[in-house]
Amino acid sequence: MPTPSESRLKGPRLDLVVAFLMLSDTLLSGVAKASTDGLAWYGWPLLALGPLAFPLWRRYPRAVLLVTVGALVASGHLGVGPLAAVPALVAIAVAMYRGHRRLTVSLVLVVSAVTMLGNWSAAGFHFTGAVMEQSMLVIGWLHVALISGESRRQRDAYMAEAEHTREEAVKRKAADERVRIARELHDSLTHSISVIRVQAGVALHLARKRGEDPPPALVAVEEAAKDATRELRETLTMLRDDEGHRLSRVKPLADRYRGLGFTIELECEVDETAVLDQEVDHAAYRIVQEALTNAVRHSSGDRVRVRVRRGEDALLVEVADNGRPGTVVPGRGITGMRERVDALGGALDVGPGEYGFTVTARLPMPANVIADRAVPEPEPPIPAPTAATELGRTR
């Protein structure tokens, strides 16, 4: 459990602390440079620009990256030392973590080329060991920041997926346990209650056949057996069922992926009160989950749109990210989605769309679900008990 001090150093407060530390480093480099060789007046705002812009990275990560790297390039000729590059390195790692890989990699390559060209020019265009050493030091740190941000992003995506898998395993184990309990109850109680009901029914039938009034106690036993059978059937149904619609849990699923730096727009027309086939509901939830996981892992964008709508005869699922669509190589995730859709007789389309890379699934719904009956059918009346019918139910 986090301590109060740890809780206070999260979010914007942590950003301000990091910005203050980076500002102290850059200004310290400026003071050291000014005390020895002097520092131009415009060097101070360039050194302060990156740290002051850093607290805005959560809302404007790309703008912060451009400003910070631009300040680094502009102040490169001042010779203020390696501490001045810390804000740019942090901004590069953060931008990679947020998924802006194309822009970040491009900037790193440009800065690397400018660094190499600047050191070469300063040496009179003589390619020496000192030029190589100075250039590779800067280029190496730029790539370390690049790799650090991407590795942390992949790690968080893996941890999120592992957490989802663990949750599903726990739920699956709980469902298996409920089924086991239901089976045990069925085997132990249903048979005994059925025998009681058969015996009471046969006794009542014989009494009425002889023209006698059945004993009230015997009538009460038969009624109690009927009630017990009905209640036991309802209990077993509840134990076998899952805990509500899976699609009603899409919002918490999207919230977990938002923690990885993606803006997720969610439109879901299915809630706990909706009448939905269990297999369609399960398949739709898995498609949304897999598509979100693919977006976090492979998308170059930062925004995902999730839409779940009910058509006249099918459930429509669309997950699209604003990354640049490329060549689709079906992996286990897309193959699994296609197998789920094919099993239900639906259609799956994966590839470029008007928004970006898009996964679209159409899942047909059974006719009894399309009717969407608000009132359940009444339970059929139990026929008059006979030895033949009751014994048939016990098998």
TORKOLLO-54869 format. One record per residue (C-alpha): x, y, z; residue in one letter. Coordinates in Angstrom, 2 decimals. Layout:
BEGIN
x: X; y: Y; z: Z; rest: A
...
END
This chain:
BEGIN
x: 0.00; y: 0.00; z: 0.00; rest: M
x: 1.51; y: 3.37; z: -0.99; rest: P
x: 2.45; y: 5.79; z: 1.72; rest: T
x: 0.98; y: 9.33; z: 1.80; rest: P
x: 4.24; y: 10.76; z: 0.48; rest: S
x: 4.18; y: 8.34; z: -2.47; rest: E
x: 0.55; y: 9.22; z: -3.19; rest: S
x: 1.38; y: 12.95; z: -3.28; rest: R
x: 4.16; y: 12.40; z: -5.84; rest: L
x: 1.95; y: 11.15; z: -8.63; rest: K
x: 0.52; y: 12.78; z: -11.71; rest: G
x: 0.97; y: 16.56; z: -12.04; rest: P
x: 2.85; y: 16.86; z: -8.73; rest: R
x: 5.45; y: 14.37; z: -9.89; rest: L
x: 5.75; y: 16.24; z: -13.20; rest: D
x: 6.46; y: 19.49; z: -11.37; rest: L
x: 9.13; y: 17.84; z: -9.21; rest: V
x: 10.82; y: 16.34; z: -12.30; rest: V
x: 10.62; y: 19.69; z: -14.10; rest: A
x: 12.20; y: 21.47; z: -11.12; rest: F
x: 15.07; y: 18.97; z: -11.00; rest: L
x: 15.71; y: 19.30; z: -14.73; rest: M
x: 15.57; y: 23.09; z: -14.50; rest: L
x: 18.13; y: 22.99; z: -11.70; rest: S
x: 20.44; y: 20.81; z: -13.83; rest: D
x: 20.25; y: 23.02; z: -16.91; rest: T
x: 20.69; y: 26.25; z: -14.96; rest: L
x: 23.63; y: 24.73; z: -13.10; rest: L
x: 25.23; y: 23.93; z: -16.46; rest: S
x: 24.60; y: 27.51; z: -17.53; rest: G
x: 26.19; y: 28.91; z: -14.35; rest: V
x: 29.25; y: 26.69; z: -14.83; rest: A
x: 29.60; y: 27.83; z: -18.44; rest: K
x: 29.06; y: 31.52; z: -17.57; rest: A
x: 31.66; y: 31.42; z: -14.78; rest: S
x: 34.39; y: 30.15; z: -17.12; rest: T
x: 33.83; y: 31.22; z: -20.72; rest: D
x: 30.70; y: 33.33; z: -20.42; rest: G
x: 27.21; y: 32.59; z: -21.73; rest: L
x: 25.16; y: 34.54; z: -24.27; rest: A
x: 21.97; y: 36.14; z: -22.99; rest: W
x: 19.73; y: 33.91; z: -25.12; rest: Y
x: 21.32; y: 30.81; z: -23.60; rest: G
x: 19.34; y: 31.16; z: -20.37; rest: W
x: 15.84; y: 30.98; z: -21.94; rest: P
x: 16.98; y: 28.09; z: -24.15; rest: L
x: 18.18; y: 26.17; z: -21.09; rest: L
x: 14.94; y: 26.86; z: -19.21; rest: A
x: 12.55; y: 26.21; z: -22.11; rest: L
x: 12.63; y: 22.41; z: -22.02; rest: G
x: 12.11; y: 21.95; z: -18.25; rest: P
x: 9.35; y: 24.58; z: -18.16; rest: L
x: 7.46; y: 22.85; z: -20.98; rest: A
x: 7.80; y: 19.35; z: -19.50; rest: F
x: 4.74; y: 19.47; z: -17.12; rest: P
x: 2.50; y: 19.68; z: -20.20; rest: L
x: 3.61; y: 16.30; z: -21.58; rest: W
x: 0.45; y: 14.46; z: -20.49; rest: R
x: -1.77; y: 16.69; z: -22.63; rest: R
x: 0.65; y: 17.72; z: -25.39; rest: Y
x: 3.41; y: 15.08; z: -25.60; rest: P
x: 4.35; y: 15.83; z: -29.21; rest: R
x: 4.52; y: 19.59; z: -28.67; rest: A
x: 6.71; y: 19.11; z: -25.58; rest: V
x: 8.98; y: 16.79; z: -27.57; rest: L
x: 9.40; y: 19.30; z: -30.40; rest: L
x: 10.03; y: 22.24; z: -28.04; rest: V
x: 12.52; y: 20.34; z: -25.88; rest: T
x: 14.50; y: 18.83; z: -28.74; rest: V
x: 14.45; y: 22.17; z: -30.55; rest: G
x: 15.87; y: 23.91; z: -27.50; rest: A
x: 18.61; y: 21.27; z: -27.30; rest: L
x: 19.59; y: 21.74; z: -30.94; rest: V
x: 19.50; y: 25.53; z: -30.64; rest: A
x: 21.74; y: 25.50; z: -27.55; rest: S
x: 24.16; y: 22.89; z: -28.87; rest: G
x: 26.76; y: 25.44; z: -29.99; rest: H
x: 26.87; y: 27.03; z: -26.51; rest: L
x: 28.85; y: 24.12; z: -25.08; rest: G
x: 27.02; y: 24.05; z: -21.73; rest: V
x: 27.72; y: 20.36; z: -21.06; rest: G
x: 25.76; y: 17.09; z: -21.04; rest: P
x: 23.29; y: 18.08; z: -18.28; rest: L
x: 21.55; y: 20.42; z: -20.73; rest: A
x: 20.46; y: 17.38; z: -22.77; rest: A
x: 18.55; y: 15.75; z: -19.88; rest: V
x: 15.15; y: 17.41; z: -20.66; rest: P
x: 15.35; y: 16.30; z: -24.30; rest: A
x: 16.25; y: 12.73; z: -23.28; rest: L
x: 13.30; y: 12.59; z: -20.88; rest: V
x: 10.95; y: 14.03; z: -23.51; rest: A
x: 12.10; y: 11.43; z: -26.04; rest: I
x: 11.49; y: 8.58; z: -23.59; rest: A
x: 8.06; y: 9.95; z: -22.65; rest: V
x: 7.02; y: 10.41; z: -26.29; rest: A
x: 8.00; y: 6.84; z: -27.09; rest: M
x: 6.04; y: 5.64; z: -24.06; rest: Y
x: 2.96; y: 7.49; z: -25.29; rest: R
x: 3.23; y: 5.72; z: -28.65; rest: G
x: 4.49; y: 8.57; z: -30.88; rest: H
x: 7.15; y: 6.37; z: -32.36; rest: R
x: 7.30; y: 7.71; z: -35.90; rest: R
x: 7.81; y: 11.34; z: -34.85; rest: L
x: 10.25; y: 10.46; z: -32.07; rest: T
x: 12.43; y: 8.19; z: -34.18; rest: V
x: 12.53; y: 10.79; z: -36.94; rest: S
x: 13.63; y: 13.50; z: -34.52; rest: L
x: 16.31; y: 11.28; z: -33.01; rest: V
x: 17.72; y: 10.51; z: -36.45; rest: L
x: 17.71; y: 14.19; z: -37.40; rest: V
x: 19.41; y: 15.25; z: -34.15; rest: V
x: 21.97; y: 12.44; z: -34.56; rest: S
x: 22.79; y: 13.65; z: -38.06; rest: A
x: 23.02; y: 17.28; z: -36.93; rest: V
x: 25.28; y: 16.28; z: -34.04; rest: T
x: 27.63; y: 14.32; z: -36.28; rest: M
x: 27.72; y: 17.12; z: -38.86; rest: L
x: 28.33; y: 19.79; z: -36.20; rest: G
x: 31.24; y: 17.94; z: -34.61; rest: N
x: 32.73; y: 17.21; z: -38.02; rest: W
x: 32.44; y: 20.87; z: -39.01; rest: S
x: 34.02; y: 22.01; z: -35.72; rest: A
x: 37.01; y: 19.76; z: -36.45; rest: A
x: 37.56; y: 21.41; z: -39.84; rest: G
x: 35.82; y: 18.51; z: -41.63; rest: F
x: 38.53; y: 16.13; z: -40.46; rest: H
x: 37.07; y: 12.84; z: -39.35; rest: F
x: 39.05; y: 12.10; z: -36.18; rest: T
x: 38.64; y: 9.86; z: -33.18; rest: G
x: 37.56; y: 12.81; z: -31.05; rest: A
x: 34.78; y: 13.63; z: -33.52; rest: V
x: 33.57; y: 10.04; z: -33.44; rest: M
x: 33.75; y: 9.87; z: -29.62; rest: E
x: 31.84; y: 13.10; z: -29.05; rest: Q
x: 29.20; y: 12.26; z: -31.67; rest: S
x: 28.61; y: 8.70; z: -30.54; rest: M
x: 28.26; y: 9.81; z: -26.93; rest: L
x: 25.33; y: 12.07; z: -27.79; rest: V
x: 23.83; y: 9.67; z: -30.32; rest: I
x: 24.13; y: 6.80; z: -27.85; rest: G
x: 22.24; y: 8.66; z: -25.12; rest: W
x: 19.54; y: 9.66; z: -27.60; rest: L
x: 19.02; y: 6.03; z: -28.56; rest: H
x: 19.09; y: 4.91; z: -24.93; rest: V
x: 16.21; y: 7.30; z: -24.21; rest: A
x: 14.41; y: 6.01; z: -27.31; rest: L
x: 14.76; y: 2.37; z: -26.32; rest: I
x: 13.92; y: 3.05; z: -22.66; rest: S
x: 10.58; y: 4.64; z: -23.53; rest: G
x: 9.62; y: 1.87; z: -25.94; rest: E
x: 10.67; y: -0.91; z: -23.55; rest: S
x: 8.63; y: 0.61; z: -20.74; rest: R
x: 5.65; y: 0.88; z: -23.07; rest: R
x: 5.97; y: -2.76; z: -24.10; rest: Q
x: 6.41; y: -3.80; z: -20.47; rest: R
x: 3.25; y: -2.01; z: -19.37; rest: D
x: 1.32; y: -3.50; z: -22.29; rest: A
x: 2.58; y: -6.96; z: -21.33; rest: Y
x: 1.68; y: -6.43; z: -17.67; rest: M
x: -1.78; y: -5.22; z: -18.62; rest: A
x: -2.34; y: -8.26; z: -20.81; rest: E
x: -1.00; y: -10.55; z: -18.08; rest: A
x: -3.39; y: -8.95; z: -15.60; rest: E
x: -6.29; y: -9.48; z: -17.97; rest: H
x: -5.27; y: -13.09; z: -18.48; rest: T
x: -5.01; y: -13.61; z: -14.74; rest: R
x: -8.44; y: -12.10; z: -14.18; rest: E
x: -9.94; y: -14.29; z: -16.87; rest: E
x: -8.27; y: -17.36; z: -15.36; rest: A
x: -9.75; y: -16.52; z: -11.95; rest: V
x: -13.19; y: -16.01; z: -13.46; rest: K
x: -12.89; y: -19.22; z: -15.45; rest: R
x: -11.88; y: -21.11; z: -12.31; rest: K
x: -14.83; y: -19.61; z: -10.43; rest: A
x: -17.17; y: -20.59; z: -13.27; rest: A
x: -15.80; y: -24.15; z: -13.24; rest: D
x: -16.33; y: -24.29; z: -9.49; rest: E
x: -19.91; y: -23.10; z: -9.88; rest: R
x: -20.53; y: -25.78; z: -12.49; rest: V
x: -19.01; y: -28.40; z: -10.19; rest: R
x: -21.23; y: -27.30; z: -7.31; rest: I
x: -24.26; y: -27.34; z: -9.60; rest: A
x: -23.40; y: -30.85; z: -10.76; rest: R
x: -22.98; y: -32.08; z: -7.18; rest: E
x: -26.27; y: -30.52; z: -6.14; rest: L
x: -27.99; y: -32.04; z: -9.12; rest: H
x: -26.61; y: -35.50; z: -8.44; rest: D
x: -27.29; y: -35.46; z: -4.69; rest: S
x: -30.51; y: -33.46; z: -4.24; rest: L
x: -32.47; y: -33.75; z: -7.46; rest: T
x: -32.64; y: -37.52; z: -7.30; rest: H
x: -33.80; y: -37.57; z: -3.67; rest: S
x: -36.43; y: -34.87; z: -4.19; rest: I
x: -37.67; y: -36.58; z: -7.34; rest: S
x: -38.07; y: -39.86; z: -5.47; rest: V
x: -40.06; y: -38.09; z: -2.74; rest: I
x: -42.22; y: -36.38; z: -5.33; rest: R
x: -42.80; y: -39.66; z: -7.20; rest: V
x: -43.82; y: -41.51; z: -4.06; rest: Q
x: -46.15; y: -38.74; z: -2.94; rest: A
x: -47.65; y: -38.43; z: -6.42; rest: G
x: -48.25; y: -42.15; z: -6.71; rest: V
x: -49.89; y: -42.24; z: -3.26; rest: A
x: -52.18; y: -39.31; z: -4.15; rest: L
x: -53.06; y: -40.89; z: -7.49; rest: H
x: -54.00; y: -44.21; z: -5.86; rest: L
x: -56.04; y: -42.44; z: -3.16; rest: A
x: -58.04; y: -40.48; z: -5.74; rest: R
x: -58.48; y: -43.62; z: -7.85; rest: K
x: -60.06; y: -45.35; z: -4.84; rest: R
x: -62.33; y: -42.35; z: -4.27; rest: G
x: -60.66; y: -41.38; z: -1.02; rest: E
x: -59.64; y: -37.93; z: 0.15; rest: D
x: -55.84; y: -37.77; z: 0.17; rest: P
x: -54.31; y: -36.99; z: 3.55; rest: P
x: -53.41; y: -33.27; z: 3.92; rest: P
x: -49.87; y: -34.20; z: 4.98; rest: A
x: -49.37; y: -36.11; z: 1.73; rest: L
x: -50.66; y: -33.17; z: -0.31; rest: V
x: -48.28; y: -30.87; z: 1.59; rest: A
x: -45.38; y: -33.22; z: 0.85; rest: V
x: -46.13; y: -33.17; z: -2.88; rest: E
x: -46.44; y: -29.36; z: -2.95; rest: E
x: -43.21; y: -28.99; z: -0.99; rest: A
x: -41.45; y: -31.34; z: -3.41; rest: A
x: -42.72; y: -29.26; z: -6.36; rest: K
x: -41.48; y: -26.05; z: -4.77; rest: D
x: -38.13; y: -27.61; z: -3.90; rest: A
x: -37.69; y: -28.87; z: -7.48; rest: T
x: -38.46; y: -25.43; z: -8.95; rest: R
x: -36.18; y: -23.60; z: -6.51; rest: E
x: -33.39; y: -26.10; z: -7.06; rest: L
x: -33.67; y: -25.64; z: -10.82; rest: R
x: -33.43; y: -21.84; z: -10.43; rest: E
x: -30.42; y: -22.21; z: -8.12; rest: T
x: -28.61; y: -24.50; z: -10.55; rest: L
x: -29.30; y: -22.07; z: -13.41; rest: T
x: -27.84; y: -19.21; z: -11.38; rest: M
x: -24.72; y: -21.21; z: -10.52; rest: L
x: -24.12; y: -22.15; z: -14.15; rest: R
x: -24.61; y: -18.64; z: -15.52; rest: D
x: -21.85; y: -16.05; z: -15.84; rest: D
x: -22.00; y: -12.79; z: -13.91; rest: E
x: -23.95; y: -10.67; z: -16.40; rest: G
x: -23.01; y: -9.52; z: -19.86; rest: H
x: -19.34; y: -9.29; z: -20.69; rest: R
x: -19.88; y: -6.26; z: -22.91; rest: L
x: -21.16; y: -4.34; z: -19.90; rest: S
x: -17.56; y: -4.55; z: -18.64; rest: R
x: -16.06; y: -2.89; z: -21.74; rest: V
x: -15.77; y: 0.49; z: -19.97; rest: K
x: -13.46; y: -0.83; z: -17.19; rest: P
x: -11.47; y: -2.62; z: -19.93; rest: L
x: -11.04; y: 0.64; z: -21.84; rest: A
x: -10.02; y: 2.45; z: -18.64; rest: D
x: -7.13; y: 0.03; z: -18.14; rest: R
x: -5.79; y: 0.77; z: -21.63; rest: Y
x: -6.16; y: 4.52; z: -21.09; rest: R
x: -3.50; y: 4.16; z: -18.41; rest: G
x: -1.02; y: 3.30; z: -21.20; rest: L
x: -1.34; y: 6.74; z: -22.78; rest: G
x: -4.12; y: 6.11; z: -25.31; rest: F
x: -7.23; y: 8.24; z: -25.66; rest: T
x: -10.13; y: 5.81; z: -26.09; rest: I
x: -13.53; y: 6.90; z: -27.41; rest: E
x: -16.15; y: 4.36; z: -26.32; rest: L
x: -19.69; y: 3.97; z: -27.62; rest: E
x: -21.41; y: 0.80; z: -26.38; rest: C
x: -25.16; y: 0.22; z: -26.68; rest: E
x: -25.11; y: -2.96; z: -24.56; rest: V
x: -25.62; y: -2.90; z: -20.79; rest: D
x: -26.76; y: -5.32; z: -18.09; rest: E
x: -30.42; y: -4.96; z: -19.09; rest: T
x: -29.89; y: -5.79; z: -22.77; rest: A
x: -31.08; y: -9.13; z: -24.14; rest: V
x: -28.03; y: -10.64; z: -25.80; rest: L
x: -26.94; y: -14.13; z: -26.76; rest: D
x: -24.19; y: -15.38; z: -24.46; rest: Q
x: -21.88; y: -16.58; z: -27.26; rest: E
x: -22.27; y: -13.33; z: -29.21; rest: V
x: -21.64; y: -11.32; z: -26.05; rest: D
x: -18.51; y: -13.32; z: -25.22; rest: H
x: -17.13; y: -13.12; z: -28.77; rest: A
x: -17.74; y: -9.35; z: -29.01; rest: A
x: -15.95; y: -8.71; z: -25.71; rest: Y
x: -12.96; y: -10.82; z: -26.79; rest: R
x: -12.74; y: -8.98; z: -30.12; rest: I
x: -12.69; y: -5.60; z: -28.38; rest: V
x: -10.08; y: -6.84; z: -25.91; rest: Q
x: -7.81; y: -8.28; z: -28.61; rest: E
x: -8.15; y: -5.23; z: -30.86; rest: A
x: -7.24; y: -2.89; z: -28.00; rest: L
x: -4.22; y: -5.04; z: -27.16; rest: T
x: -3.06; y: -4.92; z: -30.80; rest: N
x: -3.50; y: -1.14; z: -30.88; rest: A
x: -1.35; y: -0.71; z: -27.76; rest: V
x: 1.35; y: -3.00; z: -29.11; rest: R
x: 1.53; y: -2.03; z: -32.76; rest: H
x: -0.26; y: 1.25; z: -33.44; rest: S
x: 1.74; y: 4.38; z: -34.18; rest: S
x: -1.20; y: 6.56; z: -33.10; rest: G
x: -2.50; y: 7.68; z: -29.75; rest: D
x: -6.28; y: 7.45; z: -30.12; rest: R
x: -8.62; y: 4.44; z: -30.38; rest: V
x: -12.33; y: 4.46; z: -31.17; rest: R
x: -14.51; y: 1.59; z: -29.94; rest: V
x: -18.10; y: 1.24; z: -31.14; rest: R
x: -20.52; y: -1.55; z: -30.23; rest: V
x: -23.94; y: -1.16; z: -31.86; rest: R
x: -27.00; y: -3.37; z: -32.22; rest: R
x: -28.31; y: -3.72; z: -35.75; rest: G
x: -31.58; y: -5.26; z: -36.82; rest: E
x: -30.22; y: -8.78; z: -36.94; rest: D
x: -26.59; y: -8.54; z: -35.79; rest: A
x: -24.21; y: -7.00; z: -33.30; rest: L
x: -21.69; y: -4.63; z: -34.91; rest: L
x: -18.25; y: -4.17; z: -33.32; rest: V
x: -15.69; y: -1.64; z: -34.58; rest: E
x: -12.29; y: -0.87; z: -33.07; rest: V
x: -10.17; y: 1.68; z: -34.97; rest: A
x: -6.95; y: 3.49; z: -34.09; rest: D
x: -5.57; y: 6.63; z: -35.73; rest: N
x: -2.23; y: 5.05; z: -36.53; rest: G
x: -0.99; y: 4.84; z: -40.08; rest: R
x: -2.30; y: 1.58; z: -41.62; rest: P
x: 0.34; y: -0.72; z: -42.99; rest: G
x: 0.67; y: -4.26; z: -44.24; rest: T
x: -1.41; y: -6.62; z: -42.11; rest: V
x: 0.30; y: -9.87; z: -41.14; rest: V
x: -2.31; y: -11.99; z: -39.32; rest: P
x: -1.00; y: -13.26; z: -36.01; rest: G
x: -2.61; y: -15.31; z: -33.30; rest: R
x: -4.79; y: -12.38; z: -32.21; rest: G
x: -6.39; y: -11.72; z: -35.61; rest: I
x: -6.64; y: -15.46; z: -36.27; rest: T
x: -8.44; y: -15.95; z: -32.94; rest: G
x: -10.87; y: -13.12; z: -33.73; rest: M
x: -11.61; y: -14.60; z: -37.14; rest: R
x: -12.24; y: -18.04; z: -35.65; rest: E
x: -14.72; y: -16.60; z: -33.14; rest: R
x: -16.57; y: -14.70; z: -35.86; rest: V
x: -16.63; y: -17.67; z: -38.25; rest: D
x: -18.01; y: -19.92; z: -35.50; rest: A
x: -21.02; y: -17.60; z: -35.21; rest: L
x: -21.48; y: -17.23; z: -38.97; rest: G
x: -20.40; y: -13.59; z: -38.98; rest: G
x: -17.92; y: -11.48; z: -40.92; rest: A
x: -14.62; y: -9.88; z: -39.89; rest: L
x: -12.80; y: -7.11; z: -41.75; rest: D
x: -9.28; y: -6.07; z: -40.69; rest: V
x: -7.27; y: -3.34; z: -42.39; rest: G
x: -7.20; y: 0.36; z: -43.31; rest: P
x: -10.38; y: 2.36; z: -42.73; rest: G
x: -11.53; y: 5.97; z: -42.81; rest: E
x: -10.26; y: 6.52; z: -39.24; rest: Y
x: -7.10; y: 4.43; z: -39.43; rest: G
x: -6.35; y: 0.76; z: -38.83; rest: F
x: -9.79; y: -0.76; z: -38.25; rest: T
x: -11.19; y: -4.06; z: -36.97; rest: V
x: -14.87; y: -4.52; z: -37.89; rest: T
x: -16.92; y: -7.55; z: -36.86; rest: A
x: -20.52; y: -8.42; z: -37.63; rest: R
x: -21.96; y: -11.04; z: -35.29; rest: L
x: -25.43; y: -12.41; z: -36.20; rest: P
x: -27.86; y: -12.75; z: -33.32; rest: M
x: -30.28; y: -15.69; z: -32.92; rest: P
x: -33.93; y: -15.08; z: -33.75; rest: A
x: -35.08; y: -15.44; z: -30.13; rest: N
x: -32.68; y: -12.63; z: -29.13; rest: V
x: -33.77; y: -10.35; z: -31.98; rest: I
x: -37.32; y: -10.50; z: -30.66; rest: A
x: -35.96; y: -8.95; z: -27.44; rest: D
x: -38.83; y: -10.09; z: -25.28; rest: R
x: -39.13; y: -8.04; z: -22.13; rest: A
x: -41.41; y: -10.55; z: -20.36; rest: V
x: -40.06; y: -14.08; z: -19.98; rest: P
x: -42.20; y: -17.00; z: -21.04; rest: E
x: -44.22; y: -18.51; z: -18.21; rest: P
x: -42.97; y: -21.77; z: -16.85; rest: E
x: -44.97; y: -24.66; z: -18.36; rest: P
x: -47.31; y: -26.33; z: -15.89; rest: P
x: -46.12; y: -29.53; z: -14.32; rest: I
x: -48.33; y: -32.41; z: -15.44; rest: P
x: -50.08; y: -34.63; z: -12.99; rest: A
x: -47.46; y: -36.85; z: -11.43; rest: P
x: -47.32; y: -40.44; z: -12.46; rest: T
x: -44.77; y: -43.07; z: -11.72; rest: A
x: -43.70; y: -43.22; z: -15.38; rest: A
x: -43.14; y: -39.49; z: -15.85; rest: T
x: -41.38; y: -38.98; z: -12.53; rest: E
x: -39.06; y: -41.89; z: -12.97; rest: L
x: -38.23; y: -40.59; z: -16.46; rest: G
x: -37.05; y: -37.30; z: -14.95; rest: R
x: -34.66; y: -38.94; z: -12.55; rest: T
x: -32.52; y: -40.39; z: -15.32; rest: R
END
